Amino acid sequence: MMIKLVFLGKLRALASADLAAALPPEVNTLGGLKAWIATRDPLLHSALASTLLALNREIVRDMALGIGDGDEVAFLPPMSGG
C-alpha cells in the first residue's frame, strides 16, 4: 500500500521532505503508521507525539482510523498563538 506523508512546519526539517511511503500490510491504521515511523526514525517519532494528523485533508483524532492505498496523511505541529 502506498500513501503520501506530508510534514508541516518544523516537522518538515526533521523529515527532510514529504514522501510517498510503501507500508507493510500490517500498518493499516493511523496509530500503526505512527508506530511504524518510530521504528524508522526515532527522532521524528518523538516530534510527532504532540502533533495533529489530517487524513485526506481532514483533521482526525482517532488513531484507530484505517488508512488505505492512495491516502494522504499530514502531520501538523502544535501551534502557539499570541
mmCIF file of the N, C-alpha and C atoms, coordinates in Angstrom:
data_MODEL
# 
_entry.id   MODEL 
# 
loop_
_atom_site.group_PDB 
_atom_site.id 
_atom_site.type_symbol 
_atom_site.label_atom_id 
_atom_site.label_alt_id 
_atom_site.label_comp_id 
_atom_site.label_asym_id 
_atom_site.label_entity_id 
_atom_site.label_seq_id 
_atom_site.pdbx_PDB_ins_code 
_atom_site.Cartn_x 
_atom_site.Cartn_y 
_atom_site.Cartn_z 
_atom_site.occupancy 
_atom_site.B_iso_or_equiv 
_atom_site.pdbx_formal_charge 
_atom_site.auth_seq_id 
_atom_site.auth_comp_id 
_atom_site.auth_asym_id 
_atom_site.auth_atom_id 
_atom_site.pdbx_PDB_model_num 
ATOM 1   N N  . MET A 1 1  ? 0.849  -1.165 0.000  1.00 0.00 ? 1  MET A N  1 
ATOM 2   C CA . MET A 1 1  ? 0.000  0.000  0.000  1.00 0.00 ? 1  MET A CA 1 
ATOM 3   C C  . MET A 1 1  ? 0.898  1.233  0.000  1.00 0.00 ? 1  MET A C  1 
ATOM 4   N N  . MET A 1 2  ? 0.565  2.193  -0.833 1.00 0.00 ? 2  MET A N  1 
ATOM 5   C CA . MET A 1 2  ? 1.313  3.454  -0.920 1.00 0.00 ? 2  MET A CA 1 
ATOM 6   C C  . MET A 1 2  ? 0.453  4.586  -0.377 1.00 0.00 ? 2  MET A C  1 
ATOM 7   N N  . ILE A 1 3  ? 1.052  5.389  0.500  1.00 0.00 ? 3  ILE A N  1 
ATOM 8   C CA . ILE A 1 3  ? 0.391  6.594  0.999  1.00 0.00 ? 3  ILE A CA 1 
ATOM 9   C C  . ILE A 1 3  ? 1.361  7.758  0.883  1.00 0.00 ? 3  ILE A C  1 
ATOM 10  N N  . LYS A 1 4  ? 0.812  8.950  0.939  1.00 0.00 ? 4  LYS A N  1 
ATOM 11  C CA . LYS A 1 4  ? 1.655  10.144 0.907  1.00 0.00 ? 4  LYS A CA 1 
ATOM 12  C C  . LYS A 1 4  ? 1.743  10.709 2.314  1.00 0.00 ? 4  LYS A C  1 
ATOM 13  N N  . LEU A 1 5  ? 2.958  10.958 2.774  1.00 0.00 ? 5  LEU A N  1 
ATOM 14  C CA . LEU A 1 5  ? 3.193  11.571 4.076  1.00 0.00 ? 5  LEU A CA 1 
ATOM 15  C C  . LEU A 1 5  ? 3.583  13.024 3.858  1.00 0.00 ? 5  LEU A C  1 
ATOM 16  N N  . VAL A 1 6  ? 2.903  13.930 4.552  1.00 0.00 ? 6  VAL A N  1 
ATOM 17  C CA . VAL A 1 6  ? 3.159  15.363 4.438  1.00 0.00 ? 6  VAL A CA 1 
ATOM 18  C C  . VAL A 1 6  ? 3.533  15.880 5.826  1.00 0.00 ? 6  VAL A C  1 
ATOM 19  N N  . PHE A 1 7  ? 4.660  16.557 5.916  1.00 0.00 ? 7  PHE A N  1 
ATOM 20  C CA . PHE A 1 7  ? 5.141  17.098 7.179  1.00 0.00 ? 7  PHE A CA 1 
ATOM 21  C C  . PHE A 1 7  ? 5.122  18.618 7.088  1.00 0.00 ? 7  PHE A C  1 
ATOM 22  N N  . LEU A 1 8  ? 4.434  19.251 8.033  1.00 0.00 ? 8  LEU A N  1 
ATOM 23  C CA . LEU A 1 8  ? 4.277  20.698 8.001  1.00 0.00 ? 8  LEU A CA 1 
ATOM 24  C C  . LEU A 1 8  ? 5.084  21.361 9.114  1.00 0.00 ? 8  LEU A C  1 
ATOM 25  N N  . GLY A 1 9  ? 5.401  22.637 8.933  1.00 0.00 ? 9  GLY A N  1 
ATOM 26  C CA . GLY A 1 9  ? 6.110  23.414 9.943  1.00 0.00 ? 9  GLY A CA 1 
ATOM 27  C C  . GLY A 1 9  ? 7.473  22.838 10.268 1.00 0.00 ? 9  GLY A C  1 
ATOM 28  N N  . LYS A 1 10 ? 7.806  22.833 11.559 1.00 0.00 ? 10 LYS A N  1 
ATOM 29  C CA . LYS A 1 10 ? 9.122  22.366 11.990 1.00 0.00 ? 10 LYS A CA 1 
ATOM 30  C C  . LYS A 1 10 ? 9.346  20.888 11.700 1.00 0.00 ? 10 LYS A C  1 
ATOM 31  N N  . LEU A 1 11 ? 8.271  20.135 11.498 1.00 0.00 ? 11 LEU A N  1 
ATOM 32  C CA . LEU A 1 11 ? 8.412  18.710 11.195 1.00 0.00 ? 11 LEU A CA 1 
ATOM 33  C C  . LEU A 1 11 ? 9.055  18.489 9.836  1.00 0.00 ? 11 LEU A C  1 
ATOM 34  N N  . ARG A 1 12 ? 8.852  19.426 8.917  1.00 0.00 ? 12 ARG A N  1 
ATOM 35  C CA . ARG A 1 12 ? 9.430  19.304 7.574  1.00 0.00 ? 12 ARG A CA 1 
ATOM 36  C C  . ARG A 1 12 ? 10.952 19.233 7.657  1.00 0.00 ? 12 ARG A C  1 
ATOM 37  N N  . ALA A 1 13 ? 11.549 20.006 8.547  1.00 0.00 ? 13 ALA A N  1 
ATOM 38  C CA . ALA A 1 13 ? 13.006 19.992 8.687  1.00 0.00 ? 13 ALA A CA 1 
ATOM 39  C C  . ALA A 1 13 ? 13.491 18.644 9.213  1.00 0.00 ? 13 ALA A C  1 
ATOM 40  N N  . LEU A 1 14 ? 12.737 18.035 10.106 1.00 0.00 ? 14 LEU A N  1 
ATOM 41  C CA . LEU A 1 14 ? 13.125 16.727 10.640 1.00 0.00 ? 14 LEU A CA 1 
ATOM 42  C C  . LEU A 1 14 ? 12.960 15.615 9.616  1.00 0.00 ? 14 LEU A C  1 
ATOM 43  N N  . ALA A 1 15 ? 11.905 15.721 8.824  1.00 0.00 ? 15 ALA A N  1 
ATOM 44  C CA . ALA A 1 15 ? 11.608 14.665 7.859  1.00 0.00 ? 15 ALA A CA 1 
ATOM 45  C C  . ALA A 1 15 ? 12.351 14.849 6.544  1.00 0.00 ? 15 ALA A C  1 
ATOM 46  N N  . SER A 1 16 ? 12.919 16.001 6.320  1.00 0.00 ? 16 SER A N  1 
ATOM 47  C CA . SER A 1 16 ? 13.642 16.343 5.097  1.00 0.00 ? 16 SER A CA 1 
ATOM 48  C C  . SER A 1 16 ? 12.724 16.650 3.924  1.00 0.00 ? 16 SER A C  1 
ATOM 49  N N  . ALA A 1 17 ? 11.651 15.892 3.761  1.00 0.00 ? 17 ALA A N  1 
ATOM 50  C CA . ALA A 1 17 ? 10.759 16.120 2.630  1.00 0.00 ? 17 ALA A CA 1 
ATOM 51  C C  . ALA A 1 17 ? 9.487  15.318 2.818  1.00 0.00 ? 17 ALA A C  1 
ATOM 52  N N  . ASP A 1 18 ? 8.452  15.700 2.089  1.00 0.00 ? 18 ASP A N  1 
ATOM 53  C CA . ASP A 1 18 ? 7.262  14.862 2.011  1.00 0.00 ? 18 ASP A CA 1 
ATOM 54  C C  . ASP A 1 18 ? 7.660  13.634 1.199  1.00 0.00 ? 18 ASP A C  1 
ATOM 55  N N  . LEU A 1 19 ? 6.954  12.561 1.394  1.00 0.00 ? 19 LEU A N  1 
ATOM 56  C CA . LEU A 1 19 ? 7.325  11.382 0.640  1.00 0.00 ? 19 LEU A CA 1 
ATOM 57  C C  . LEU A 1 19 ? 6.164  10.439 0.452  1.00 0.00 ? 19 LEU A C  1 
ATOM 58  N N  . ALA A 1 20 ? 6.295  9.610  -0.548 1.00 0.00 ? 20 ALA A N  1 
ATOM 59  C CA . ALA A 1 20 ? 5.367  8.506  -0.748 1.00 0.00 ? 20 ALA A CA 1 
ATOM 60  C C  . ALA A 1 20 ? 5.980  7.327  -0.019 1.00 0.00 ? 20 ALA A C  1 
ATOM 61  N N  . ALA A 1 21 ? 5.178  6.670  0.796  1.00 0.00 ? 21 ALA A N  1 
ATOM 62  C CA . ALA A 1 21 ? 5.698  5.563  1.593  1.00 0.00 ? 21 ALA A CA 1 
ATOM 63  C C  . ALA A 1 21 ? 4.969  4.278  1.234  1.00 0.00 ? 21 ALA A C  1 
ATOM 64  N N  . ALA A 1 22 ? 5.745  3.232  1.028  1.00 0.00 ? 22 ALA A N  1 
ATOM 65  C CA . ALA A 1 22 ? 5.176  1.898  0.833  1.00 0.00 ? 22 ALA A CA 1 
ATOM 66  C C  . ALA A 1 22 ? 5.101  1.254  2.205  1.00 0.00 ? 22 ALA A C  1 
ATOM 67  N N  . LEU A 1 23 ? 3.893  1.030  2.684  1.00 0.00 ? 23 LEU A N  1 
ATOM 68  C CA . LEU A 1 23 ? 3.707  0.484  4.017  1.00 0.00 ? 23 LEU A CA 1 
ATOM 69  C C  . LEU A 1 23 ? 3.547  -1.030 3.976  1.00 0.00 ? 23 LEU A C  1 
ATOM 70  N N  . PRO A 1 24 ? 4.050  -1.705 4.997  1.00 0.00 ? 24 PRO A N  1 
ATOM 71  C CA . PRO A 1 24 ? 3.803  -3.138 5.083  1.00 0.00 ? 24 PRO A CA 1 
ATOM 72  C C  . PRO A 1 24 ? 2.315  -3.397 5.361  1.00 0.00 ? 24 PRO A C  1 
ATOM 73  N N  . PRO A 1 25 ? 1.812  -4.551 5.025  1.00 0.00 ? 25 PRO A N  1 
ATOM 74  C CA . PRO A 1 25 ? 0.370  -4.834 5.168  1.00 0.00 ? 25 PRO A CA 1 
ATOM 75  C C  . PRO A 1 25 ? -0.170 -4.653 6.584  1.00 0.00 ? 25 PRO A C  1 
ATOM 76  N N  . GLU A 1 26 ? 0.659  -4.876 7.600  1.00 0.00 ? 26 GLU A N  1 
ATOM 77  C CA . GLU A 1 26 ? 0.162  -4.762 8.974  1.00 0.00 ? 26 GLU A CA 1 
ATOM 78  C C  . GLU A 1 26 ? -0.003 -3.310 9.425  1.00 0.00 ? 26 GLU A C  1 
ATOM 79  N N  . VAL A 1 27 ? 0.497  -2.359 8.667  1.00 0.00 ? 27 VAL A N  1 
ATOM 80  C CA . VAL A 1 27 ? 0.333  -0.932 9.001  1.00 0.00 ? 27 VAL A CA 1 
ATOM 81  C C  . VAL A 1 27 ? -0.900 -0.437 8.255  1.00 0.00 ? 27 VAL A C  1 
ATOM 82  N N  . ASN A 1 28 ? -2.041 -0.444 8.955  1.00 0.00 ? 28 ASN A N  1 
ATOM 83  C CA . ASN A 1 28 ? -3.292 -0.090 8.285  1.00 0.00 ? 28 ASN A CA 1 
ATOM 84  C C  . ASN A 1 28 ? -4.161 0.873  9.098  1.00 0.00 ? 28 ASN A C  1 
ATOM 85  N N  . THR A 1 29 ? -3.580 1.468  10.161 1.00 0.00 ? 29 THR A N  1 
ATOM 86  C CA . THR A 1 29 ? -4.280 2.487  10.945 1.00 0.00 ? 29 THR A CA 1 
ATOM 87  C C  . THR A 1 29 ? -3.323 3.662  11.170 1.00 0.00 ? 29 THR A C  1 
ATOM 88  N N  . LEU A 1 30 ? -3.873 4.778  11.596 1.00 0.00 ? 30 LEU A N  1 
ATOM 89  C CA . LEU A 1 30 ? -3.015 5.933  11.898 1.00 0.00 ? 30 LEU A CA 1 
ATOM 90  C C  . LEU A 1 30 ? -2.072 5.612  13.050 1.00 0.00 ? 30 LEU A C  1 
ATOM 91  N N  . GLY A 1 31 ? -2.548 4.918  14.065 1.00 0.00 ? 31 GLY A N  1 
ATOM 92  C CA . GLY A 1 31 ? -1.691 4.521  15.177 1.00 0.00 ? 31 GLY A CA 1 
ATOM 93  C C  . GLY A 1 31 ? -0.578 3.597  14.726 1.00 0.00 ? 31 GLY A C  1 
ATOM 94  N N  . GLY A 1 32 ? -0.914 2.672  13.847 1.00 0.00 ? 32 GLY A N  1 
ATOM 95  C CA . GLY A 1 32 ? 0.097  1.776  13.289 1.00 0.00 ? 32 GLY A CA 1 
ATOM 96  C C  . GLY A 1 32 ? 1.130  2.527  12.471 1.00 0.00 ? 32 GLY A C  1 
ATOM 97  N N  . LEU A 1 33 ? 0.681  3.567  11.762 1.00 0.00 ? 33 LEU A N  1 
ATOM 98  C CA . LEU A 1 33 ? 1.600  4.390  10.981 1.00 0.00 ? 33 LEU A CA 1 
ATOM 99  C C  . LEU A 1 33 ? 2.585  5.106  11.900 1.00 0.00 ? 33 LEU A C  1 
ATOM 100 N N  . LYS A 1 34 ? 2.082  5.693  13.003 1.00 0.00 ? 34 LYS A N  1 
ATOM 101 C CA . LYS A 1 34 ? 2.981  6.377  13.940 1.00 0.00 ? 34 LYS A CA 1 
ATOM 102 C C  . LYS A 1 34 ? 3.984  5.389  14.544 1.00 0.00 ? 34 LYS A C  1 
ATOM 103 N N  . ALA A 1 35 ? 3.542  4.185  14.857 1.00 0.00 ? 35 ALA A N  1 
ATOM 104 C CA . ALA A 1 35 ? 4.452  3.169  15.402 1.00 0.00 ? 35 ALA A CA 1 
ATOM 105 C C  . ALA A 1 35 ? 5.488  2.761  14.362 1.00 0.00 ? 35 ALA A C  1 
ATOM 106 N N  . TRP A 1 36 ? 5.078  2.647  13.118 1.00 0.00 ? 36 TRP A N  1 
ATOM 107 C CA . TRP A 1 36 ? 5.991  2.276  12.023 1.00 0.00 ? 36 TRP A CA 1 
ATOM 108 C C  . TRP A 1 36 ? 7.048  3.367  11.838 1.00 0.00 ? 36 TRP A C  1 
ATOM 109 N N  . ILE A 1 37 ? 6.621  4.631  11.904 1.00 0.00 ? 37 ILE A N  1 
ATOM 110 C CA . ILE A 1 37 ? 7.570  5.741  11.791 1.00 0.00 ? 37 ILE A CA 1 
ATOM 111 C C  . ILE A 1 37 ? 8.583  5.677  12.935 1.00 0.00 ? 37 ILE A C  1 
ATOM 112 N N  . ALA A 1 38 ? 8.134  5.296  14.129 1.00 0.00 ? 38 ALA A N  1 
ATOM 113 C CA . ALA A 1 38 ? 9.027  5.197  15.288 1.00 0.00 ? 38 ALA A CA 1 
ATOM 114 C C  . ALA A 1 38 ? 10.157 4.212  15.037 1.00 0.00 ? 38 ALA A C  1 
ATOM 115 N N  . THR A 1 39 ? 9.858  3.120  14.352 1.00 0.00 ? 39 THR A N  1 
ATOM 116 C CA . THR A 1 39 ? 10.899 2.124  14.082 1.00 0.00 ? 39 THR A CA 1 
ATOM 117 C C  . THR A 1 39 ? 11.882 2.616  13.029 1.00 0.00 ? 39 THR A C  1 
ATOM 118 N N  . ARG A 1 40 ? 11.451 3.514  12.183 1.00 0.00 ? 40 ARG A N  1 
ATOM 119 C CA . ARG A 1 40 ? 12.297 4.010  11.103 1.00 0.00 ? 40 ARG A CA 1 
ATOM 120 C C  . ARG A 1 40 ? 13.065 5.275  11.473 1.00 0.00 ? 40 ARG A C  1 
ATOM 121 N N  . ASP A 1 41 ? 12.486 6.118  12.344 1.00 0.00 ? 41 ASP A N  1 
ATOM 122 C CA . ASP A 1 41 ? 13.103 7.401  12.669 1.00 0.00 ? 41 ASP A CA 1 
ATOM 123 C C  . ASP A 1 41 ? 12.684 7.839  14.071 1.00 0.00 ? 41 ASP A C  1 
ATOM 124 N N  . PRO A 1 42 ? 13.401 7.387  15.098 1.00 0.00 ? 42 PRO A N  1 
ATOM 125 C CA . PRO A 1 42 ? 13.011 7.717  16.477 1.00 0.00 ? 42 PRO A CA 1 
ATOM 126 C C  . PRO A 1 42 ? 12.944 9.222  16.763 1.00 0.00 ? 42 PRO A C  1 
ATOM 127 N N  . LEU A 1 43 ? 13.812 10.019 16.168 1.00 0.00 ? 43 LEU A N  1 
ATOM 128 C CA . LEU A 1 43 ? 13.791 11.460 16.394 1.00 0.00 ? 43 LEU A CA 1 
ATOM 129 C C  . LEU A 1 43 ? 12.499 12.074 15.856 1.00 0.00 ? 43 LEU A C  1 
ATOM 130 N N  . LEU A 1 44 ? 12.125 11.690 14.658 1.00 0.00 ? 44 LEU A N  1 
ATOM 131 C CA . LEU A 1 44 ? 10.880 12.183 14.072 1.00 0.00 ? 44 LEU A CA 1 
ATOM 132 C C  . LEU A 1 44 ? 9.692  11.689 14.895 1.00 0.00 ? 44 LEU A C  1 
ATOM 133 N N  . HIS A 1 45 ? 9.739  10.444 15.326 1.00 0.00 ? 45 HIS A N  1 
ATOM 134 C CA . HIS A 1 45 ? 8.633  9.894  16.105 1.00 0.00 ? 45 HIS A CA 1 
ATOM 135 C C  . HIS A 1 45 ? 8.393  10.701 17.380 1.00 0.00 ? 45 HIS A C  1 
ATOM 136 N N  . SER A 1 46 ? 9.447  11.059 18.088 1.00 0.00 ? 46 SER A N  1 
ATOM 137 C CA . SER A 1 46 ? 9.248  11.828 19.318 1.00 0.00 ? 46 SER A CA 1 
ATOM 138 C C  . SER A 1 46 ? 8.654  13.200 19.009 1.00 0.00 ? 46 SER A C  1 
ATOM 139 N N  . ALA A 1 47 ? 8.995  13.782 17.883 1.00 0.00 ? 47 ALA A N  1 
ATOM 140 C CA . ALA A 1 47 ? 8.422  15.073 17.484 1.00 0.00 ? 47 ALA A CA 1 
ATOM 141 C C  . ALA A 1 47 ? 6.949  14.937 17.112 1.00 0.00 ? 47 ALA A C  1 
ATOM 142 N N  . LEU A 1 48 ? 6.537  13.742 16.688 1.00 0.00 ? 48 LEU A N  1 
ATOM 143 C CA . LEU A 1 48 ? 5.148  13.533 16.279 1.00 0.00 ? 48 LEU A CA 1 
ATOM 144 C C  . LEU A 1 48 ? 4.214  13.298 17.458 1.00 0.00 ? 48 LEU A C  1 
ATOM 145 N N  . ALA A 1 49 ? 4.757  13.127 18.647 1.00 0.00 ? 49 ALA A N  1 
ATOM 146 C CA . ALA A 1 49 ? 3.937  12.791 19.809 1.00 0.00 ? 49 ALA A CA 1 
ATOM 147 C C  . ALA A 1 49 ? 2.827  13.807 20.064 1.00 0.00 ? 49 ALA A C  1 
ATOM 148 N N  . SER A 1 50 ? 3.084  15.070 19.821 1.00 0.00 ? 50 SER A N  1 
ATOM 149 C CA . SER A 1 50 ? 2.083  16.097 20.123 1.00 0.00 ? 50 SER A CA 1 
ATOM 150 C C  . SER A 1 50 ? 1.481  16.729 18.870 1.00 0.00 ? 50 SER A C  1 
ATOM 151 N N  . THR A 1 51 ? 1.538  16.031 17.762 1.00 0.00 ? 51 THR A N  1 
ATOM 152 C CA . THR A 1 51 ? 1.007  16.593 16.520 1.00 0.00 ? 51 THR A CA 1 
ATOM 153 C C  . THR A 1 51 ? -0.442 16.201 16.298 1.00 0.00 ? 51 THR A C  1 
ATOM 154 N N  . LEU A 1 52 ? -1.111 17.000 15.514 1.00 0.00 ? 52 LEU A N  1 
ATOM 155 C CA . LEU A 1 52 ? -2.418 16.627 14.979 1.00 0.00 ? 52 LEU A CA 1 
ATOM 156 C C  . LEU A 1 52 ? -2.177 15.934 13.647 1.00 0.00 ? 52 LEU A C  1 
ATOM 157 N N  . LEU A 1 53 ? -3.092 15.064 13.277 1.00 0.00 ? 53 LEU A N  1 
ATOM 158 C CA . LEU A 1 53 ? -2.992 14.398 11.991 1.00 0.00 ? 53 LEU A CA 1 
ATOM 159 C C  . LEU A 1 53 ? -4.186 14.777 11.131 1.00 0.00 ? 53 LEU A C  1 
ATOM 160 N N  . ALA A 1 54 ? -3.941 14.865 9.852  1.00 0.00 ? 54 ALA A N  1 
ATOM 161 C CA . ALA A 1 54 ? -5.015 15.072 8.889  1.00 0.00 ? 54 ALA A CA 1 
ATOM 162 C C  . ALA A 1 54 ? -4.968 13.902 7.910  1.00 0.00 ? 54 ALA A C  1 
ATOM 163 N N  . LEU A 1 55 ? -6.098 13.265 7.743  1.00 0.00 ? 55 LEU A N  1 
ATOM 164 C CA . LEU A 1 55 ? -6.222 12.179 6.783  1.00 0.00 ? 55 LEU A CA 1 
ATOM 165 C C  . LEU A 1 55 ? -7.025 12.697 5.605  1.00 0.00 ? 55 LEU A C  1 
ATOM 166 N N  . ASN A 1 56 ? -6.378 12.723 4.457  1.00 0.00 ? 56 ASN A N  1 
ATOM 167 C CA . ASN A 1 56 ? -7.012 13.253 3.242  1.00 0.00 ? 56 ASN A CA 1 
ATOM 168 C C  . ASN A 1 56 ? -7.594 14.640 3.477  1.00 0.00 ? 56 ASN A C  1 
ATOM 169 N N  . ARG A 1 57 ? -6.781 15.480 4.133  1.00 0.00 ? 57 ARG A N  1 
ATOM 170 C CA . ARG A 1 57 ? -7.063 16.896 4.384  1.00 0.00 ? 57 ARG A CA 1 
ATOM 171 C C  . ARG A 1 57 ? -8.186 17.151 5.387  1.00 0.00 ? 57 ARG A C  1 
ATOM 172 N N  . GLU A 1 58 ? -8.460 16.161 6.219  1.00 0.00 ? 58 GLU A N  1 
ATOM 173 C CA . GLU A 1 58 ? -9.450 16.319 7.274  1.00 0.00 ? 58 GLU A CA 1 
ATOM 174 C C  . GLU A 1 58 ? -8.804 15.950 8.606  1.00 0.00 ? 58 GLU A C  1 
ATOM 175 N N  . ILE A 1 59 ? -8.830 16.870 9.568  1.00 0.00 ? 59 ILE A N  1 
ATOM 176 C CA . ILE A 1 59 ? -8.207 16.625 10.874 1.00 0.00 ? 59 ILE A CA 1 
ATOM 177 C C  . ILE A 1 59 ? -8.930 15.463 11.560 1.00 0.00 ? 59 ILE A C  1 
ATOM 178 N N  . VAL A 1 60 ? -8.134 14.545 12.097 1.00 0.00 ? 60 VAL A N  1 
ATOM 179 C CA . VAL A 1 60 ? -8.685 13.383 12.788 1.00 0.00 ? 60 VAL A CA 1 
ATOM 180 C C  . VAL A 1 60 ? -7.969 13.208 14.122 1.00 0.00 ? 60 VAL A C  1 
ATOM 181 N N  . ARG A 1 61 ? -8.647 12.609 15.067 1.00 0.00 ? 61 ARG A N  1 
ATOM 182 C CA . ARG A 1 61 ? -8.058 12.350 16.381 1.00 0.00 ? 61 ARG A CA 1 
ATOM 183 C C  . ARG A 1 61 ? -8.043 10.861 16.719 1.00 0.00 ? 61 ARG A C  1 
ATOM 184 N N  . ASP A 1 62 ? -8.782 10.066 15.992 1.00 0.00 ? 62 ASP A N  1 
ATOM 185 C CA . ASP A 1 62 ? -8.911 8.637  16.263 1.00 0.00 ? 62 ASP A CA 1 
ATOM 186 C C  . ASP A 1 62 ? -7.759 7.880  15.601 1.00 0.00 ? 62 ASP A C  1 
ATOM 187 N N  . MET A 1 63 ? -6.810 7.427  16.415 1.00 0.00 ? 63 MET A N  1 
ATOM 188 C CA . MET A 1 63 ? -5.645 6.722  15.880 1.00 0.00 ? 63 MET A CA 1 
ATOM 189 C C  . MET A 1 63 ? -5.975 5.309  15.412 1.00 0.00 ? 63 MET A C  1 
ATOM 190 N N  . ALA A 1 64 ? -7.198 4.834  15.693 1.00 0.00 ? 64 ALA A N  1 
ATOM 191 C CA . ALA A 1 64 ? -7.631 3.525  15.210 1.00 0.00 ? 64 ALA A CA 1 
ATOM 192 C C  . ALA A 1 64 ? -8.229 3.627  13.809 1.00 0.00 ? 64 ALA A C  1 
ATOM 193 N N  . LEU A 1 65 ? -8.313 4.848  13.288 1.00 0.00 ? 65 LEU A N  1 
ATOM 194 C CA . LEU A 1 65 ? -8.877 5.065  11.958 1.00 0.00 ? 65 LEU A CA 1 
ATOM 195 C C  . LEU A 1 65 ? -8.003 4.398  10.907 1.00 0.00 ? 65 LEU A C  1 
ATOM 196 N N  . GLY A 1 66 ? -8.639 3.689  9.995  1.00 0.00 ? 66 GLY A N  1 
ATOM 197 C CA . GLY A 1 66 ? -7.906 2.969  8.960  1.00 0.00 ? 66 GLY A CA 1 
ATOM 198 C C  . GLY A 1 66 ? -7.347 3.874  7.879  1.00 0.00 ? 66 GLY A C  1 
ATOM 199 N N  . ILE A 1 67 ? -6.238 3.436  7.308  1.00 0.00 ? 67 ILE A N  1 
ATOM 200 C CA . ILE A 1 67 ? -5.648 4.126  6.163  1.00 0.00 ? 67 ILE A CA 1 
ATOM 201 C C  . ILE A 1 67 ? -5.569 3.134  5.012  1.00 0.00 ? 67 ILE A C  1 
ATOM 202 N N  . GLY A 1 68 ? -5.644 3.664  3.803  1.00 0.00 ? 68 GLY A N  1 
ATOM 203 C CA . GLY A 1 68 ? -5.644 2.801  2.632  1.00 0.00 ? 68 GLY A CA 1 
ATOM 204 C C  . GLY A 1 68 ? -4.772 3.344  1.517  1.00 0.00 ? 68 GLY A C  1 
ATOM 205 N N  . ASP A 1 69 ? -4.632 2.563  0.504  1.00 0.00 ? 69 ASP A N  1 
ATOM 206 C CA . ASP A 1 69 ? -3.805 2.908  -0.643 1.00 0.00 ? 69 ASP A CA 1 
ATOM 207 C C  . ASP A 1 69 ? -4.227 4.254  -1.220 1.00 0.00 ? 69 ASP A C  1 
ATOM 208 N N  . GLY A 1 70 ? -3.251 5.131  -1.431 1.00 0.00 ? 70 GLY A N  1 
ATOM 209 C CA . GLY A 1 70 ? -3.506 6.436  -2.019 1.00 0.00 ? 70 GLY A CA 1 
ATOM 210 C C  . GLY A 1 70 ? -3.875 7.526  -1.027 1.00 0.00 ? 70 GLY A C  1 
ATOM 211 N N  . ASP A 1 71 ? -4.026 7.189  0.253  1.00 0.00 ? 71 ASP A N  1 
ATOM 212 C CA . ASP A 1 71 ? -4.367 8.203  1.249  1.00 0.00 ? 71 ASP A CA 1 
ATOM 213 C C  . ASP A 1 71 ? -3.206 9.171  1.449  1.00 0.00 ? 71 ASP A C  1 
ATOM 214 N N  . GLU A 1 72 ? -3.552 10.359 1.940  1.00 0.00 ? 72 GLU A N  1 
ATOM 215 C CA . GLU A 1 72 ? -2.562 11.356 2.314  1.00 0.00 ? 72 GLU A CA 1 
ATOM 216 C C  . GLU A 1 72 ? -2.686 11.597 3.815  1.00 0.00 ? 72 GLU A C  1 
ATOM 217 N N  . VAL A 1 73 ? -1.581 11.455 4.529  1.00 0.00 ? 73 VAL A N  1 
ATOM 218 C CA . VAL A 1 73 ? -1.554 11.716 5.965  1.00 0.00 ? 73 VAL A CA 1 
ATOM 219 C C  . VAL A 1 73 ? -0.610 12.887 6.204  1.00 0.00 ? 73 VAL A C  1 
ATOM 220 N N  . ALA A 1 74 ? -1.157 13.950 6.784  1.00 0.00 ? 74 ALA A N  1 
ATOM 221 C CA . ALA A 1 74 ? -0.359 15.130 7.080  1.00 0.00 ? 74 ALA A CA 1 
ATOM 222 C C  . ALA A 1 74 ? -0.167 15.233 8.586  1.00 0.00 ? 74 ALA A C  1 
ATOM 223 N N  . PHE A 1 75 ? 1.033  15.635 8.973  1.00 0.00 ? 75 PHE A N  1 
ATOM 224 C CA . PHE A 1 75 ? 1.393  15.810 10.378 1.00 0.00 ? 75 PHE A CA 1 
ATOM 225 C C  . PHE A 1 75 ? 1.519  17.311 10.630 1.00 0.00 ? 75 PHE A C  1 
ATOM 226 N N  . LEU A 1 76 ? 0.684  17.819 11.544 1.00 0.00 ? 76 LEU A N  1 
ATOM 227 C CA . LEU A 1 76 ? 0.622  19.248 11.824 1.00 0.00 ? 76 LEU A CA 1 
ATOM 228 C C  . LEU A 1 76 ? 1.193  19.502 13.220 1.00 0.00 ? 76 LEU A C  1 
ATOM 229 N N  . PRO A 1 77 ? 2.258  20.284 13.310 1.00 0.00 ? 77 PRO A N  1 
ATOM 230 C CA . PRO A 1 77 ? 2.848  20.554 14.624 1.00 0.00 ? 77 PRO A CA 1 
ATOM 231 C C  . PRO A 1 77 ? 1.922  21.413 15.470 1.00 0.00 ? 77 PRO A C  1 
ATOM 232 N N  . PRO A 1 78 ? 2.113  21.372 16.788 1.00 0.00 ? 78 PRO A N  1 
ATOM 233 C CA . PRO A 1 78 ? 1.286  22.234 17.646 1.00 0.00 ? 78 PRO A CA 1 
ATOM 234 C C  . PRO A 1 78 ? 1.536  23.705 17.314 1.00 0.00 ? 78 PRO A C  1 
ATOM 235 N N  . MET A 1 79 ? 0.506  24.489 17.448 1.00 0.00 ? 79 MET A N  1 
ATOM 236 C CA . MET A 1 79 ? 0.620  25.921 17.168 1.00 0.00 ? 79 MET A CA 1 
ATOM 237 C C  . MET A 1 79 ? 0.542  26.694 18.471 1.00 0.00 ? 79 MET A C  1 
ATOM 238 N N  . SER A 1 80 ? 1.212  27.807 18.485 1.00 0.00 ? 80 SER A N  1 
ATOM 239 C CA . SER A 1 80 ? 1.061  28.702 19.623 1.00 0.00 ? 80 SER A CA 1 
ATOM 240 C C  . SER A 1 80 ? 0.558  30.026 19.082 1.00 0.00 ? 80 SER A C  1 
ATOM 241 N N  . GLY A 1 81 ? -0.215 30.667 19.879 1.00 0.00 ? 81 GLY A N  1 
ATOM 242 C CA . GLY A 1 81 ? -0.794 31.926 19.415 1.00 0.00 ? 81 GLY A CA 1 
ATOM 243 C C  . GLY A 1 81 ? -0.377 33.079 20.309 1.00 0.00 ? 81 GLY A C  1 
ATOM 244 N N  . GLY A 1 82 ? -0.810 34.211 19.914 1.00 0.00 ? 82 GLY A N  1 
ATOM 245 C CA . GLY A 1 82 ? -0.470 35.349 20.737 1.00 0.00 ? 82 GLY A CA 1 
ATOM 246 C C  . GLY A 1 82 ? -1.305 36.540 20.391 1.00 0.00 ? 82 GLY A C  1 
# 
